[in-house]
Amino acid sequence: MSLTINIYYTGENGSARKFAEEMVEKGVVARVRDEEGNKKYEYFFPMDDPETVLLIDRWENQEALDKHHKSPMMKEIADLREKYHLHMRVEQFVERT
């Protein structure tokens, strides 16, 4: 079983894109990708909504995702989200094999 989480970050005046750029520049994205159980962590930019960034986040299982949520990186991510005044919408999908 794997989990895919789509997180839509929405802000104003390009703040969502700046958030994603800072996540990369600070190495947070690389550290998440290196976590055990992470299968994908990628940002996408919708063509019809310049104020939104989509993160596709995939994990091997719920245990790996729970461990990530308890990691110190979550505070870093939350602080950046607050810095850029972003709103989130989350979708979660479970793939059963």
C-alpha positions as CSV (number, residue, x, y, z in Angstrom):
1,M,0.0,0.0,0.0
2,S,1.3,3.5,-0.8
3,L,-0.2,6.9,0.1
4,T,-0.2,9.9,-2.2
5,I,-1.0,13.3,-0.8
6,N,-1.7,16.3,-3.0
7,I,-1.3,19.5,-1.1
8,Y,-2.4,22.7,-2.8
9,Y,-0.6,25.8,-1.3
10,T,-2.3,29.0,-2.3
11,G,-1.2,32.6,-1.5
12,E,-1.0,36.0,-3.0
13,N,1.5,37.9,-5.2
14,G,3.6,34.8,-6.0
15,S,4.0,33.7,-2.4
16,A,3.3,30.0,-3.1
17,R,6.0,29.8,-5.7
18,K,8.4,31.7,-3.3
19,F,7.6,29.1,-0.6
20,A,8.4,26.2,-2.9
21,E,11.6,27.9,-4.0
22,E,12.7,28.5,-0.4
23,M,11.9,24.9,0.5
24,V,14.3,23.8,-2.3
25,E,17.0,26.4,-1.4
26,K,17.0,25.5,2.3
27,G,17.4,21.8,1.5
28,V,14.1,20.8,3.1
29,V,12.9,19.1,-0.1
30,A,16.1,17.1,-0.4
31,R,15.9,16.0,3.2
32,V,12.2,14.9,2.8
33,R,13.2,12.9,-0.3
34,D,15.9,11.2,1.7
35,E,13.6,10.1,4.4
36,E,12.9,6.4,4.6
37,G,9.6,5.5,2.9
38,N,9.4,8.7,0.7
39,K,8.7,7.8,-2.9
40,K,8.0,11.3,-4.3
41,Y,8.1,14.9,-3.2
42,E,7.6,17.3,-6.2
43,Y,6.1,20.7,-6.8
44,F,4.0,21.6,-9.8
45,F,2.6,24.9,-10.9
46,P,-1.0,24.9,-12.4
47,M,-1.2,26.8,-15.6
48,D,-4.5,28.3,-14.8
49,D,-3.8,29.4,-11.3
50,P,-0.5,31.3,-10.8
51,E,-1.1,31.7,-7.1
52,T,-1.2,28.0,-6.3
53,V,1.5,25.4,-6.1
54,L,0.7,21.7,-6.0
55,L,2.9,19.3,-4.0
56,I,2.6,15.7,-4.8
57,D,3.9,13.7,-1.8
58,R,4.0,9.9,-1.9
59,W,4.9,7.5,0.9
60,E,5.4,3.7,1.1
61,N,2.9,3.4,4.0
62,Q,1.1,5.2,6.8
63,E,4.0,4.5,9.2
64,A,6.5,6.3,7.0
65,L,4.1,9.3,6.7
66,D,3.5,9.4,10.4
67,K,7.2,9.4,11.1
68,H,7.7,12.3,8.7
69,H,4.9,14.2,10.4
70,K,6.7,13.8,13.7
71,S,10.0,14.9,12.3
72,P,11.6,18.3,13.0
73,M,11.2,19.2,9.4
74,M,7.4,19.7,9.9
75,K,8.1,22.8,12.1
76,E,10.4,24.2,9.3
77,I,7.7,23.6,6.7
78,A,5.0,25.1,9.0
79,D,7.1,28.2,9.7
80,L,7.7,28.7,6.0
81,R,4.0,28.3,5.2
82,E,3.2,30.9,7.9
83,K,6.0,33.2,6.6
84,Y,4.3,33.2,3.1
85,H,0.7,33.3,4.5
86,L,-0.4,30.2,2.6
87,H,-3.6,28.4,2.7
88,M,-3.7,24.6,2.2
89,R,-6.1,22.1,0.6
90,V,-5.2,18.5,1.1
91,E,-6.3,15.3,-0.8
92,Q,-5.1,11.9,0.1
93,F,-5.2,8.7,-2.0
94,V,-4.5,5.2,-0.9
95,E,-3.1,2.7,-3.5
96,R,-3.6,-0.9,-2.6
97,T,-1.6,-3.6,-4.2
